[in-house]
Amino acid sequence: MNAKKAKKEYSFLHVFADKDNNLYSIPCVWSDRFNNAVGSGKILDILLQPYGMNELEGFLTMSMDKCYSEEADDNSKIGAIEKHFGIKDWETSKGMKLVLVNWCRVEGFSLMPMKWANKRYGYAPVMEKQTELGKKPAKGEIAEAFAQALDDSVAVCKTSGAKKPKKKDRLISVYADKEDNLYAMPYTWRTEMLTLPQPYDMEALEAFLTTSMDKCHSKEPAGDGEISALEKHFGVKGWVKAEKNLRLVIVVWSDDWGLTLTPMKWKGSNPTRVPIGKRIELGDNPAKGKIAEAFVQALRTL
């Protein structure tokens, strides 16, 4: 796959909105490092208020046409938003709303409102508010759907007064092969992983997931260009090739919403992982065995 072929299959925009609903759109670009499209390009299309629905629709389609017009600078940590606002950390966007505008050859257009989760993981999708427009939306439908998605998007909620102490957020990516052998990548891990081969029971599964969660932040993040544990295990080059035949469940613990599990599916011929269905929410203190049960439930949706 390359940028020319990918553009025929799948494109997407990250569209940020400030408090005045001025819009900042980042078209996706091709990354040789990830052998996939990423949303960290240097192009930033801007639409300032006041604007009407016709201008909004034209802005979104124009920005979508710019997808893959450049390649990602895989060695740079400064993206379009950071450069525009003169800061070093993309977290400045937490005061903005975000809508993902997607197009793929098979399913057409979709819009996903996002909400700010926390500074470590950034934004999370508001799955129940996703809008599917199909391959040939009528004139004006993209703008109307975007306006609704923007209303459903949630920026960071700033509060005053005393705050309860926060635990360190944790995330594990748990992959399963066709025999249900499991491969867990705790947050900050890349060149190593934890494995749980078959056969195993629910008790062993629960222990594996909780142990993997406890390993988050226990290693320094890998440097650019280092080969991932999945690539080494399967003897392939490229992250997408390593995980393309694996199912994926994301398990997150956050002070904001407790423990959640989200099954992820491939979307488009130029594959990108997107959430499928509603995430499973277990709260702050799930009962013994509930994590394993929820994981099996999530895995069955894939």
Backbone as CSV, one residue per row, in Angstrom:
resi,resn,N_x,N_y,N_z,CA_x,CA_y,CA_z,C_x,C_y,C_z
1,MET,0.849,-1.191,0.000,0.000,0.000,0.000,0.887,1.245,0.000
2,ASN,0.459,2.264,-0.719,1.135,3.551,-0.692,0.081,4.649,-0.699
3,ALA,0.537,5.917,-0.678,-0.412,7.032,-0.578,-1.379,7.075,-1.755
4,LYS,-0.891,6.790,-2.969,-1.745,6.847,-4.152,-2.862,5.808,-4.073
5,LYS,-2.522,4.603,-3.670,-3.535,3.552,-3.543,-4.455,3.814,-2.356
6,ALA,-3.872,4.311,-1.266,-4.668,4.555,-0.062,-5.750,5.593,-0.301
7,LYS,-5.432,6.627,-1.084,-6.405,7.705,-1.315,-7.662,7.184,-2.003
8,LYS,-7.540,6.110,-2.773,-8.695,5.534,-3.449,-9.566,4.714,-2.488
9,GLU,-9.022,4.428,-1.303,-9.711,3.527,-0.380,-10.223,4.218,0.878
10,TYR,-9.463,5.176,1.418,-9.806,5.689,2.739,-9.152,7.044,2.978
11,SER,-9.918,8.005,3.463,-9.401,9.322,3.833,-10.106,9.797,5.095
12,PHE,-9.460,10.691,5.824,-10.113,11.234,7.016,-9.537,12.593,7.392
13,LEU,-10.338,13.354,8.129,-9.944,14.667,8.647,-10.085,14.676,10.159
14,HIS,-9.176,15.383,10.823,-9.383,15.788,12.206,-9.789,17.265,12.149
15,VAL,-11.023,17.565,12.536,-11.504,18.942,12.475,-11.736,19.449,13.900
16,PHE,-10.905,20.395,14.326,-11.010,20.995,15.650,-11.838,22.274,15.571
17,ALA,-12.528,22.606,16.640,-13.309,23.835,16.723,-12.999,24.526,18.045
18,ASP,-12.672,25.833,17.979,-12.426,26.562,19.215,-13.753,27.028,19.816
19,LYS,-13.695,27.808,20.875,-14.919,28.203,21.587,-15.837,29.066,20.733
20,ASP,-15.297,29.685,19.680,-16.111,30.504,18.777,-16.540,29.741,17.530
21,ASN,-16.241,28.435,17.493,-16.527,27.562,16.353,-15.768,27.933,15.089
22,ASN,-14.616,28.594,15.237,-13.663,28.655,14.142,-13.098,27.249,13.962
23,LEU,-12.909,26.816,12.720,-12.554,25.426,12.438,-11.120,25.294,11.951
24,TYR,-10.465,24.208,12.368,-9.078,23.907,11.998,-9.045,22.442,11.562
25,SER,-8.870,22.209,10.267,-8.951,20.856,9.716,-7.574,20.350,9.309
26,ILE,-7.255,19.125,9.732,-5.974,18.493,9.394,-6.251,17.279,8.513
27,PRO,-5.942,17.341,7.208,-6.124,16.174,6.339,-5.115,15.074,6.687
28,CYS,-5.513,13.826,6.509,-4.601,12.727,6.806,-3.444,12.698,5.806
29,VAL,-2.338,12.117,6.232,-1.140,11.994,5.395,-0.645,10.545,5.468
30,TRP,0.229,10.194,4.557,0.768,8.836,4.522,2.053,8.757,5.339
31,SER,2.148,7.720,6.180,3.337,7.491,6.995,4.030,6.216,6.548
32,ASP,5.277,6.334,6.097,6.045,5.139,5.737,6.376,4.315,6.974
33,ARG,6.554,4.992,8.084,6.902,4.279,9.317,5.803,3.314,9.728
34,PHE,4.538,3.767,9.667,3.415,2.931,10.087,2.753,2.217,8.917
35,ASN,3.232,2.495,7.686,2.645,1.909,6.484,1.130,2.102,6.491
36,ASN,0.711,3.339,6.825,-0.699,3.619,6.990,-0.919,5.132,6.969
37,ALA,-2.186,5.523,6.942,-2.533,6.935,7.039,-2.529,7.372,8.498
38,VAL,-2.066,8.593,8.751,-2.061,9.150,10.101,-2.622,10.562,10.048
39,GLY,-3.050,11.060,11.182,-3.667,12.390,11.238,-2.751,13.455,11.773
40,SER,-1.458,13.348,11.503,-0.486,14.283,12.077,0.267,15.048,11.000
41,GLY,-0.446,15.471,9.957,0.198,16.206,8.875,0.472,17.670,9.224
42,LYS,1.108,18.378,8.300,1.470,19.777,8.516,0.474,20.736,7.882
43,ILE,-0.437,20.212,7.045,-1.453,21.077,6.431,-2.527,21.400,7.459
44,LEU,-2.893,22.678,7.554,-3.962,23.098,8.452,-4.882,24.039,7.684
45,ASP,-6.091,23.554,7.366,-7.095,24.383,6.703,-7.931,25.076,7.771
46,ILE,-8.196,26.361,7.581,-8.874,27.159,8.596,-10.121,27.809,8.007
47,LEU,-11.231,27.712,8.741,-12.475,28.390,8.369,-12.925,29.215,9.573
48,LEU,-12.880,30.531,9.418,-13.212,31.431,10.510,-14.669,31.872,10.434
49,GLN,-15.248,32.141,11.578,-16.590,32.708,11.641,-16.559,34.143,11.107
50,PRO,-17.675,34.603,10.491,-18.932,33.879,10.269,-18.877,33.043,8.989
51,TYR,-19.575,31.911,8.955,-19.697,31.107,7.753,-21.062,30.433,7.752
52,GLY,-21.549,30.141,6.561,-22.833,29.473,6.398,-22.656,28.000,6.116
53,MET,-23.755,27.279,5.948,-23.700,25.837,5.719,-23.050,25.500,4.390
54,ASN,-23.273,26.339,3.353,-22.628,26.091,2.056,-21.113,26.229,2.166
55,GLU,-20.675,27.265,2.893,-19.232,27.455,3.086,-18.648,26.309,3.901
56,LEU,-19.394,25.838,4.902,-18.922,24.725,5.721,-18.766,23.466,4.891
57,GLU,-19.754,23.169,4.061,-19.670,21.968,3.218,-18.496,22.070,2.245
58,GLY,-18.327,23.230,1.645,-17.199,23.424,0.727,-15.860,23.294,1.426
59,PHE,-15.782,23.804,2.643,-14.544,23.715,3.425,-14.177,22.267,3.710
60,LEU,-15.146,21.462,4.121,-14.875,20.067,4.460,-14.477,19.250,3.240
61,THR,-15.169,19.447,2.118,-14.828,18.688,0.912,-13.471,19.134,0.358
62,MET,-13.186,20.440,0.438,-11.884,20.935,-0.011,-10.761,20.342,0.821
63,SER,-10.954,20.309,2.128,-9.922,19.771,3.012,-9.741,18.272,2.791
64,MET,-10.854,17.544,2.570,-10.762,16.112,2.302,-9.965,15.844,1.030
65,ASP,-10.094,16.713,0.051,-9.352,16.545,-1.206,-7.845,16.668,-1.004
66,LYS,-7.418,17.264,0.096,-5.991,17.445,0.365,-5.361,16.248,1.069
67,CYS,-6.181,15.259,1.429,-5.628,14.064,2.061,-4.573,13.418,1.165
68,TYR,-3.476,13.003,1.770,-2.352,12.342,1.090,-1.600,13.277,0.138
69,SER,-1.827,14.589,0.219,-1.111,15.510,-0.653,0.320,15.741,-0.181
70,GLU,0.643,15.226,0.983,2.017,15.247,1.478,2.250,13.979,2.270
71,GLU,3.517,13.692,2.594,3.838,12.537,3.420,4.138,12.995,4.836
72,ALA,3.899,12.138,5.797,4.152,12.465,7.196,5.646,12.622,7.445
73,ASP,5.993,13.564,8.293,7.362,13.673,8.783,7.433,12.833,10.048
74,ASP,7.825,11.583,9.885,7.768,10.638,11.000,8.759,10.960,12.112
75,ASN,9.691,11.868,11.846,10.684,12.216,12.862,10.328,13.488,13.622
76,SER,9.235,14.134,13.216,8.850,15.395,13.848,7.769,15.177,14.897
77,LYS,7.861,15.909,15.995,6.841,15.855,17.036,5.953,17.097,17.027
78,ILE,6.189,17.991,16.073,5.413,19.222,15.980,4.448,19.106,14.806
79,GLY,3.146,19.111,15.086,2.141,19.001,14.049,1.550,20.351,13.694
80,ALA,0.498,20.308,12.873,-0.096,21.535,12.362,-0.717,22.380,13.473
81,ILE,-1.409,21.739,14.418,-2.038,22.485,15.512,-0.973,23.145,16.388
82,GLU,0.065,22.386,16.736,1.125,22.934,17.571,1.801,24.121,16.898
83,LYS,2.091,23.966,15.609,2.773,25.036,14.885,1.906,26.284,14.796
84,HIS,0.614,26.114,14.526,-0.281,27.259,14.360,-0.396,28.069,15.645
85,PHE,-0.506,27.358,16.778,-0.693,28.064,18.045,0.611,28.334,18.790
86,GLY,1.740,27.947,18.172,3.028,28.265,18.745,3.335,27.562,20.049
87,ILE,2.933,26.311,20.150,3.191,25.539,21.368,3.884,24.228,20.998
88,LYS,4.323,23.484,22.001,5.071,22.255,21.760,4.247,20.999,21.995
89,ASP,3.152,21.138,22.705,2.385,19.957,23.111,0.997,20.028,22.500
90,TRP,0.572,18.959,21.803,-0.749,18.949,21.163,-1.877,19.053,22.179
91,GLU,-1.542,18.934,23.477,-2.579,18.987,24.497,-3.306,20.334,24.499
92,THR,-2.713,21.349,23.843,-3.423,22.625,23.758,-4.805,22.464,23.139
93,SER,-4.986,21.406,22.311,-6.278,21.201,21.650,-7.351,20.719,22.613
94,LYS,-6.993,20.436,23.873,-7.986,19.917,24.813,-9.085,20.944,25.097
95,GLY,-8.828,22.212,24.834,-9.858,23.225,25.002,-10.750,23.345,23.791
96,MET,-10.540,22.489,22.794,-11.318,22.518,21.563,-12.197,21.276,21.446
97,LYS,-13.233,21.392,20.651,-14.003,20.223,20.255,-13.319,19.575,19.054
98,LEU,-13.613,18.297,18.842,-13.008,17.561,17.734,-14.043,16.650,17.093
99,VAL,-14.080,16.673,15.754,-14.923,15.765,14.977,-14.039,15.060,13.957
100,LEU,-14.154,13.735,13.860,-13.459,12.971,12.823,-14.405,12.810,11.632
101,VAL,-13.959,13.241,10.474,-14.722,13.080,9.235,-14.031,11.997,8.419
102,ASN,-14.723,10.894,8.199,-14.126,9.729,7.526,-14.806,9.459,6.191
103,TRP,-14.011,8.971,5.243,-14.563,8.465,3.990,-13.824,7.184,3.640
104,CYS,-14.576,6.145,3.264,-13.944,4.944,2.729,-14.756,4.460,1.528
105,ARG,-14.067,3.819,0.617,-14.682,3.407,-0.641,-15.858,2.468,-0.420
106,VAL,-15.767,1.604,0.574,-16.790,0.584,0.793,-18.030,1.145,1.477
107,GLU,-17.833,1.981,2.510,-18.959,2.418,3.340,-19.343,3.879,3.168
108,GLY,-18.506,4.659,2.489,-18.839,6.054,2.275,-18.426,6.942,3.433
109,PHE,-19.230,8.002,3.703,-18.885,9.017,4.697,-19.451,8.653,6.069
110,SER,-18.687,9.002,7.097,-19.171,8.917,8.476,-18.519,10.029,9.283
111,LEU,-19.205,10.467,10.329,-18.691,11.521,11.200,-18.769,11.058,12.645
112,MET,-17.671,11.217,13.364,-17.587,10.760,14.741,-17.247,11.925,15.668
113,PRO,-18.177,12.337,16.530,-17.823,13.343,17.539,-16.890,12.730,18.577
114,MET,-15.986,13.547,19.091,-15.027,13.076,20.085,-15.182,13.884,21.366
115,LYS,-14.774,13.295,22.467,-14.772,14.039,23.725,-13.398,13.934,24.365
116,TRP,-13.009,15.017,25.044,-11.697,15.010,25.702,-11.730,14.028,26.861
117,ALA,-10.764,13.099,26.872,-10.697,12.106,27.936,-9.744,12.563,29.039
118,ASN,-8.488,12.684,28.703,-7.474,13.141,29.652,-6.199,13.419,28.876
119,LYS,-5.213,13.988,29.559,-4.013,14.445,28.858,-3.151,13.304,28.332
120,ARG,-3.321,12.108,28.876,-2.490,10.998,28.398,-3.059,10.385,27.122
121,TYR,-4.373,10.226,27.046,-4.976,9.551,25.897,-5.677,10.511,24.945
122,GLY,-5.793,11.791,25.341,-6.410,12.752,24.435,-7.906,12.565,24.321
123,TYR,-8.381,12.403,23.077,-9.809,12.310,22.809,-10.274,10.861,22.691
124,ALA,-11.525,10.636,23.037,-12.165,9.323,22.897,-13.435,9.488,22.069
125,PRO,-13.800,8.502,21.249,-15.000,8.633,20.410,-16.284,8.563,21.211
126,VAL,-17.282,9.347,20.792,-18.632,9.254,21.361,-19.396,8.315,20.432
127,MET,-19.248,7.010,20.669,-19.684,5.995,19.716,-21.171,6.085,19.391
128,GLU,-21.994,6.334,20.401,-23.445,6.322,20.187,-23.919,7.496,19.346
129,LYS,-23.045,8.464,19.076,-23.423,9.646,18.302,-22.839,9.632,16.884
130,GLN,-22.195,8.525,16.482,-21.623,8.453,15.137,-22.736,8.532,14.083
131,THR,-22.467,9.256,12.991,-23.424,9.414,11.896,-22.854,8.792,10.627
132,GLU,-23.624,7.893,10.002,-23.236,7.264,8.741,-24.040,7.911,7.608
133,LEU,-23.350,8.418,6.577,-24.028,9.109,5.474,-24.043,8.307,4.183
134,GLY,-23.319,7.199,4.133,-23.281,6.388,2.921,-22.355,6.951,1.861
135,LYS,-22.406,6.353,0.683,-21.463,6.700,-0.382,-21.804,8.006,-1.086
136,LYS,-23.082,8.338,-1.186,-23.479,9.526,-1.951,-24.432,10.392,-1.134
137,PRO,-23.891,11.105,-0.124,-24.758,11.994,0.656,-25.305,13.125,-0.204
138,ALA,-26.541,13.528,0.056,-27.155,14.635,-0.682,-26.432,15.940,-0.367
139,LYS,-26.603,16.912,-1.234,-25.977,18.214,-1.043,-26.399,18.800,0.305
140,GLY,-25.430,19.217,1.076,-25.693,19.823,2.368,-25.693,18.853,3.531
141,GLU,-25.782,17.535,3.260,-25.861,16.555,4.344,-24.576,16.479,5.163
142,ILE,-23.421,16.634,4.502,-22.158,16.564,5.237,-22.065,17.718,6.228
143,ALA,-22.426,18.920,5.775,-22.385,20.088,6.657,-23.364,19.929,7.816
144,GLU,-24.574,19.452,7.527,-25.570,19.269,8.579,-25.105,18.230,9.595
145,ALA,-24.549,17.127,9.106,-24.067,16.080,10.005,-22.884,16.572,10.828
146,PHE,-22.034,17.398,10.197,-20.894,17.935,10.929,-21.356,18.862,12.048
147,ALA,-22.324,19.734,11.742,-22.835,20.662,12.754,-23.410,19.892,13.946
148,GLN,-24.111,18.792,13.668,-24.665,17.976,14.749,-23.548,17.296,15.534
149,ALA,-22.551,16.767,14.824,-21.431,16.104,15.497,-20.668,17.092,16.376
150,LEU,-20.559,18.333,15.916,-19.874,19.347,16.700,-20.632,19.632,17.996
151,ASP,-21.960,19.633,17.910,-22.773,19.809,19.116,-22.583,18.644,20.091
152,ASP,-22.348,17.443,19.538,-22.202,16.253,20.369,-20.783,16.070,20.897
153,SER,-19.831,16.828,20.345,-18.444,16.743,20.786,-18.285,17.475,22.113
154,VAL,-17.331,17.020,22.910,-17.128,17.593,24.246,-15.670,17.964,24.416
155,ALA,-15.409,19.254,24.683,-14.051,19.702,24.980,-13.745,19.417,26.445
156,VAL,-12.541,19.758,26.878,-12.162,19.528,28.266,-13.090,20.308,29.196
157,CYS,-13.460,19.679,30.283,-14.321,20.326,31.276,-13.435,20.897,32.371
158,LYS,-13.339,22.214,32.448,-12.504,22.859,33.459,-13.331,23.110,34.718
159,THR,-12.856,22.652,35.839,-13.575,22.815,37.089,-12.711,23.571,38.079
160,SER,-13.340,24.153,39.043,-12.600,24.876,40.074,-12.771,24.156,41.400
161,GLY,-11.980,24.576,42.367,-12.099,23.978,43.682,-11.230,22.748,43.834
162,ALA,-11.358,22.085,44.965,-10.513,20.934,45.260,-10.853,19.766,44.356
163,LYS,-9.831,19.017,43.958,-10.017,17.832,43.127,-9.533,16.616,43.895
164,LYS,-10.212,15.498,43.676,-9.752,14.273,44.318,-8.477,13.812,43.640
165,PRO,-7.583,13.149,44.356,-6.336,12.686,43.755,-6.613,11.730,42.608
166,LYS,-5.832,11.878,41.547,-6.018,11.018,40.389,-4.991,9.895,40.383
167,LYS,-5.453,8.713,40.037,-4.533,7.619,39.795,-3.947,7.791,38.403
168,LYS,-2.871,7.101,38.134,-2.269,7.188,36.814,-3.093,6.351,35.841
169,ASP,-3.587,6.986,34.772,-4.391,6.253,33.799,-3.570,5.135,33.176
170,ARG,-4.262,4.049,32.842,-3.583,2.879,32.285,-4.341,2.364,31.067
171,LEU,-3.607,1.809,30.129,-4.194,1.267,28.899,-3.386,0.065,28.459
172,ILE,-4.102,-0.993,28.067,-3.430,-2.128,27.445,-4.133,-2.467,26.131
173,SER,-3.335,-2.783,25.130,-3.843,-3.292,23.854,-3.683,-4.806,23.888
174,VAL,-4.816,-5.516,23.830,-4.782,-6.982,23.928,-5.190,-7.577,22.586
175,TYR,-4.264,-8.268,21.945,-4.489,-8.895,20.646,-4.770,-10.391,20.828
176,ALA,-5.603,-10.932,19.967,-5.922,-12.361,19.988,-5.785,-12.933,18.591
177,ASP,-5.088,-14.065,18.475,-4.998,-14.726,17.174,-6.190,-15.660,16.990
178,LYS,-6.199,-16.428,15.907,-7.370,-17.252,15.589,-7.574,-18.380,16.595
179,GLU,-6.517,-18.748,17.345,-6.666,-19.771,18.390,-6.941,-19.161,19.758
180,ASP,-7.125,-17.852,19.816,-7.353,-17.103,21.058,-6.142,-17.064,21.968
181,ASN,-4.933,-17.278,21.425,-3.734,-16.933,22.167,-3.686,-15.418,22.282
182,LEU,-3.267,-14.903,23.433,-3.356,-13.470,23.697,-1.974,-12.825,23.793
183,TYR,-1.912,-11.576,23.321,-0.684,-10.783,23.341,-1.046,-9.393,23.876
184,ALA,-0.504,-9.042,25.037,-0.867,-7.773,25.676,0.297,-6.794,25.619
185,MET,-0.034,-5.550,25.233,0.958,-4.471,25.180,0.535,-3.405,26.194
186,PRO,1.110,-3.400,27.401,0.796,-2.342,28.365,1.305,-0.988,27.865
187,TYR,0.653,0.082,28.335,1.039,1.426,27.903,2.504,1.686,28.244
188,THR,3.213,2.286,27.315,4.652,2.595,27.260,5.479,1.399,26.801
189,TRP,4.867,0.200,26.706,5.586,-0.948,26.169,5.448,-0.959,24.641
190,ARG,6.495,-1.348,23.963,6.432,-1.524,22.512,7.316,-2.682,22.069
191,THR,8.528,-2.735,22.592,9.468,-3.761,22.144,9.316,-5.070,22.927
192,GLU,8.463,-5.076,23.950,8.177,-6.286,24.716,6.665,-6.405,24.897
193,MET,6.202,-7.624,25.187,4.785,-7.827,25.435,4.596,-9.026,26.352
194,LEU,3.384,-9.139,26.902,3.012,-10.282,27.731,2.139,-11.218,26.904
195,THR,2.286,-12.516,27.111,1.521,-13.483,26.317,0.764,-14.448,27.229
196,LEU,-0.388,-14.903,26.737,-1.178,-15.935,27.421,-1.614,-16.957,26.373
197,PRO,-0.854,-18.040,26.231,-1.218,-19.061,25.234,-2.331,-19.966,25.744
198,GLN,-3.056,-20.541,24.795,-4.055,-21.555,25.134,-3.351,-22.827,25.587
199,PRO,-3.978,-23.637,26.487,-5.306,-23.418,27.089,-5.208,-22.556,28.357
200,TYR,-6.266,-21.795,28.633,-6.350,-21.034,29.880,-7.824,-20.929,30.276
201,ASP,-8.060,-20.742,31.581,-9.426,-20.611,32.064,-9.716,-19.154,32.407
202,MET,-10.917,-18.876,32.893,-11.318,-17.501,33.177,-10.481,-16.887,34.295
203,GLU,-10.106,-17.699,35.265,-9.273,-17.188,36.357,-7.912,-16.747,35.842
204,ALA,-7.311,-17.553,34.964,-6.012,-17.202,34.381,-6.128,-15.969,33.489
205,LEU,-7.252,-15.866,32.763,-7.477,-14.703,31.902,-7.577,-13.426,32.737
206,GLU,-8.334,-13.499,33.841,-8.476,-12.324,34.714,-7.118,-11.893,35.264
207,ALA,-6.317,-12.862,35.698,-4.997,-12.559,36.244,-4.083,-11.952,35.175
208,PHE,-4.167,-12.478,33.971,-3.352,-11.961,32.864,-3.695,-10.498,32.573
209,LEU,-4.982,-10.175,32.539,-5.403,-8.807,32.231,-5.019,-7.840,33.344
210,THR,-5.216,-8.231,34.591,-4.879,-7.337,35.700,-3.362,-7.165,35.832
211,THR,-2.611,-8.246,35.613,-1.148,-8.139,35.652,-0.650,-7.222,34.541
212,SER,-1.214,-7.379,33.350,-0.823,-6.527,32.226,-1.134,-5.065,32.528
213,MET,-2.296,-4.807,33.141,-2.662,-3.437,33.490,-1.677,-2.852,34.498
214,ASP,-1.233,-3.662,35.443,-0.288,-3.193,36.459,1.089,-2.884,35.871
215,LYS,1.389,-3.419,34.679,2.693,-3.189,34.046,2.754,-1.862,33.289
216,CYS,1.600,-1.175,33.137,1.606,0.113,32.428,2.572,1.086,33.105
217,HIS,3.295,1.843,32.300,4.243,2.868,32.754,5.487,2.275,33.419
218,SER,5.661,0.956,33.320,6.813,0.338,33.975,8.063,0.357,33.115
219,LYS,7.943,0.787,31.860,9.095,0.883,30.966,9.121,2.253,30.308
220,GLU,10.292,2.682,29.933,10.419,3.913,29.171,9.884,3.688,27.760
221,PRO,9.185,4.680,27.183,8.682,4.517,25.811,9.812,4.224,24.839
222,ALA,9.542,3.354,23.868,10.546,2.995,22.858,10.821,4.179,21.949
223,GLY,12.041,4.229,21.431,12.414,5.297,20.517,11.879,5.055,19.119
224,ASP,11.917,6.101,18.302,11.462,5.982,16.918,12.286,4.931,16.184
225,GLY,11.602,4.133,15.389,12.286,3.162,14.544,12.540,1.814,15.200
226,GLU,12.303,1.685,16.503,12.513,0.400,17.156,11.432,-0.594,16.738
227,ILE,11.823,-1.830,16.526,10.897,-2.863,16.070,9.998,-3.278,17.231
228,SER,8.715,-3.384,16.967,7.762,-3.734,18.014,7.835,-5.220,18.341
229,ALA,7.299,-5.563,19.512,7.280,-6.966,19.936,6.449,-7.827,18.991
230,LEU,5.333,-7.279,18.485,4.510,-8.044,17.545,5.266,-8.323,16.246
231,GLU,5.986,-7.328,15.742,6.772,-7.533,14.513,7.817,-8.628,14.725
232,LYS,8.506,-8.582,15.858,9.528,-9.595,16.150,8.889,-10.977,16.297
233,HIS,7.753,-11.043,16.987,7.108,-12.337,17.243,6.647,-13.008,15.951
234,PHE,6.060,-12.217,15.042,5.518,-12.793,13.812,6.490,-12.720,12.636
235,GLY,7.663,-12.143,12.856,8.692,-12.128,11.830,8.340,-11.306,10.602
236,VAL,7.675,-10.150,10.836,7.291,-9.282,9.726,7.791,-7.864,10.002
237,LYS,7.776,-7.035,8.963,8.190,-5.641,9.104,6.983,-4.749,8.874
238,GLY,6.701,-3.896,9.833,5.553,-2.999,9.721,4.468,-3.373,10.709
239,TRP,3.995,-2.367,11.458,3.006,-2.607,12.501,1.710,-3.173,11.935
240,VAL,1.245,-2.642,10.795,-0.021,-3.100,10.225,0.069,-4.563,9.828
241,LYS,1.176,-4.959,9.207,1.347,-6.359,8.820,1.355,-7.268,10.049
242,ALA,1.959,-6.792,11.133,2.071,-7.613,12.330,0.713,-7.894,12.963
243,GLU,-0.206,-6.918,12.913,-1.471,-7.096,13.619,-2.672,-7.299,12.707
244,LYS,-2.470,-7.381,11.391,-3.609,-7.404,10.469,-4.506,-8.621,10.634
245,ASN,-3.968,-9.744,11.103,-4.791,-10.942,11.284,-5.179,-11.177,12.738
246,LEU,-4.988,-10.156,13.572,-5.297,-10.273,14.986,-6.518,-9.434,15.345
247,ARG,-7.307,-9.916,16.284,-8.393,-9.115,16.854,-7.822,-8.269,17.990
248,LEU,-8.452,-7.140,18.252,-7.905,-6.201,19.240,-8.998,-5.698,20.173
249,VAL,-8.707,-5.749,21.468,-9.558,-5.131,22.491,-8.698,-4.167,23.297
250,ILE,-9.149,-2.929,23.428,-8.454,-1.930,24.224,-9.070,-1.909,25.620
251,VAL,-8.235,-2.096,26.635,-8.688,-2.068,28.025,-8.079,-0.840,28.692
252,VAL,-8.935,0.012,29.255,-8.474,1.278,29.833,-8.997,1.427,31.254
253,TRP,-8.123,1.871,32.146,-8.595,2.340,33.442,-8.325,3.828,33.528
254,SER,-9.356,4.608,33.817,-9.245,6.054,33.922,-9.968,6.525,35.168
255,ASP,-9.430,7.532,35.807,-10.083,8.119,36.960,-11.424,8.740,36.585
256,ASP,-11.580,9.074,35.297,-12.802,9.741,34.858,-13.985,8.786,34.751
257,TRP,-13.738,7.522,34.326,-14.866,6.610,34.119,-14.594,5.177,34.565
258,GLY,-13.486,4.927,35.240,-13.201,3.584,35.719,-12.648,2.689,34.628
259,LEU,-12.995,1.409,34.676,-12.458,0.426,33.742,-13.397,0.257,32.554
260,THR,-12.851,0.318,31.348,-13.647,0.144,30.129,-12.922,-0.792,29.177
261,LEU,-13.701,-1.489,28.337,-13.155,-2.364,27.303,-13.815,-2.006,25.976
262,THR,-13.006,-1.822,24.949,-13.517,-1.426,23.641,-12.973,-2.350,22.560
263,PRO,-13.832,-3.127,21.897,-13.380,-3.936,20.753,-13.122,-3.038,19.554
264,MET,-12.066,-3.333,18.799,-11.660,-2.523,17.658,-11.673,-3.370,16.388
265,LYS,-12.205,-2.802,15.303,-12.250,-3.533,14.040,-11.475,-2.765,12.974
266,TRP,-11.068,-3.486,11.933,-10.451,-2.847,10.777,-11.535,-2.171,9.959
267,LYS,-11.218,-1.001,9.401,-12.172,-0.309,8.539,-11.456,0.168,7.289
268,GLY,-12.062,-0.110,6.137,-11.509,0.334,4.866,-10.449,-0.603,4.333
269,SER,-10.220,-0.501,3.027,-9.194,-1.337,2.398,-7.805,-0.877,2.797
270,ASN,-7.675,0.426,3.118,-6.448,0.924,3.726,-6.703,0.875,5.231
271,PRO,-6.331,-0.234,5.895,-6.913,-0.536,7.196,-6.548,0.436,8.304
272,THR,-7.563,0.815,9.046,-7.423,1.605,10.257,-8.338,0.999,11.304
273,ARG,-7.898,0.924,12.542,-8.720,0.375,13.615,-9.709,1.436,14.097
274,VAL,-10.975,1.060,14.206,-12.007,1.936,14.753,-12.831,1.138,15.759
275,PRO,-13.426,1.800,16.754,-14.253,1.070,17.723,-15.479,0.461,17.050
276,ILE,-15.926,-0.674,17.558,-17.138,-1.309,17.059,-18.120,-1.463,18.222
277,GLY,-19.336,-1.002,18.029,-20.333,-1.086,19.086,-20.007,-0.166,20.247
278,LYS,-20.708,-0.358,21.349,-20.490,0.465,22.535,-19.419,-0.171,23.416
279,ARG,-18.610,0.665,24.015,-17.597,0.134,24.923,-18.289,-0.426,26.166
280,ILE,-17.628,-1.393,26.800,-18.151,-2.027,28.014,-17.591,-1.272,29.207
281,GLU,-18.450,-0.757,30.054,-18.026,0.033,31.206,-18.254,-0.774,32.485
282,LEU,-17.169,-0.961,33.254,-17.230,-1.761,34.477,-17.125,-0.925,35.742
283,GLY,-16.860,0.370,35.617,-16.794,1.237,36.790,-15.470,1.147,37.530
284,ASP,-15.454,1.730,38.724,-14.212,1.830,39.495,-13.763,0.519,40.133
285,ASN,-14.718,-0.293,40.564,-14.364,-1.506,41.307,-15.137,-2.713,40.790
286,PRO,-14.746,-3.224,39.608,-15.461,-4.396,39.080,-15.285,-5.609,39.984
287,ALA,-16.348,-6.396,40.129,-16.296,-7.597,40.954,-15.326,-8.617,40.365
288,LYS,-14.870,-9.525,41.193,-13.929,-10.552,40.760,-14.505,-11.354,39.595
289,GLY,-13.724,-11.493,38.557,-14.135,-12.251,37.383,-14.815,-11.428,36.306
290,LYS,-15.264,-10.206,36.633,-16.008,-9.388,35.673,-15.128,-8.889,34.528
291,ILE,-13.848,-8.666,34.798,-12.961,-8.184,33.731,-12.794,-9.267,32.669
292,ALA,-12.569,-10.503,33.107,-12.424,-11.611,32.157,-13.717,-11.822,31.372
293,GLU,-14.870,-11.760,32.059,-16.151,-11.932,31.375,-16.369,-10.843,30.327
294,ALA,-16.058,-9.609,30.688,-16.235,-8.503,29.749,-15.278,-8.624,28.567
295,PHE,-14.057,-9.114,28.825,-13.100,-9.284,27.734,-13.591,-10.326,26.734
296,VAL,-14.078,-11.440,27.234,-14.614,-12.479,26.345,-15.786,-11.930,25.537
297,GLN,-16.651,-11.165,26.194,-17.778,-10.541,25.500,-17.310,-9.600,24.390
298,ALA,-16.296,-8.786,24.686,-15.753,-7.857,23.685,-15.124,-8.612,22.519
299,LEU,-14.406,-9.692,22.843,-13.713,-10.462,21.804,-14.720,-11.130,20.871
300,ARG,-15.867,-11.527,21.380,-16.880,-12.203,20.564,-17.511,-11.283,19.533
301,THR,-17.414,-9.974,19.730,-17.974,-9.036,18.752,-17.080,-8.872,17.541
302,LEU,-15.869,-9.425,17.595,-14.904,-9.248,16.501,-14.853,-10.464,15.594
